[in-house]
Amino acid sequence: MSSILTNSSALTALQNLNNTQRALSKTQSQISTGLKVATAADNATNWSVSTQMKSDNSVLGTVKDSLKQNSALVKTTTAALSQVVETITKIKEQLTQAKDVDGTAPTAAAGYAEINKALDGLGKTLDGLVKGANFNGVNLLTGGDATTAGDALRVVTGYSEKTFTSISGPASVNLLSATATGLDGLINLADINAPDAPAGTGSIATAMGLADDALKVVRELAADFGAVQNQIEAQSKFIEVLSDSLTNGVSAMVDADMNEASTRLQALQTQQQLGVQSLSIANQNSQMILKLFN
């Protein structure tokens, strides 16, 4: 039945054209943004999950930067401790030479004078090494990393389900403190004027004991920081892998397949052209009724 009031063919053609226009607009948006899920309206579930994953990945990025800084700090500390070990060993060598110096003047006086100069220089070297182990205002060898003596180094290594994970390192110490390691006694070692009698230390044997005690503490401390360094490096590698996994996961949920989108765009453009032609034909049907009155 033909009607001059209602053109059902035109209405159907118009509805199909509108549907094609909406699909075409959506596809064009995907191509321009590169996203198939740009808002919650596109896919509420994928949008919600991907948003959470993006947030977690952002936190991991901050953790990664923190790990790099702490890794540099620990490397600075371990490098200084290695030099401290070498310097203490040289002090022990000088003390051994002092033990072997003949106590008969004037040979002994000259021998002790040279040894004292060497010890003085090594003491200044120790002091410089410990105070120079500074990274970004933090020195783990002078207690500069803690507000309270004995606080341990704490490195944040990850975040998951509202919980931070961390690595705990050696407690903050002051290597220049005589009560902590005996380094203060070595740095301020008094002149050796006679066999076994450096003033203020008691004897060469006592000084050697201080050196041995200090060396033991420094070695253990270096081993502790070395272990922390290995943990930081392992965690850094894991964070990189985890971050890449989250990035790929988000991409799979919200990124548009550009090959598919471009193919669909061409198909929709063809449908649009056909829809316009179909609507034009449907509109012409009403005009055909006029010919019946001629």
NORJO-V799000 format. One line per field, one symbol per residue. ss: DSSP state (A for helix, B for strand, O for the rest). A space follows every 10 residues. Layout:
ss: ???
This chain:
ss: OOOOOOOAAA AAAAAAAAAA AAAAAAAAAA AAAOBOOOOO OOOAAAAAAA AAAAAAAAAA AAAAAAAAAA AAAAAAAAAA AAAAAAAAAA AAAAAAAAAA OOOOOOAAAA AAAAAAAAAA AAAAAAAAAA AAOOBOOBOO OBOOOOOOOO OBBBBBBBBB OOBBBBBBBB BOOBOOOOOO OOAAAAAOOO OBOOOOOBOO OOOAAAAAAA AAAAAAAAAA AAAAAAAAAA AAAAAAAAAA AAAAAAAAAA AAAABOOAAA AAAAAAAAAA AAAAAAAAAA AAAAAAAAAA AAAO
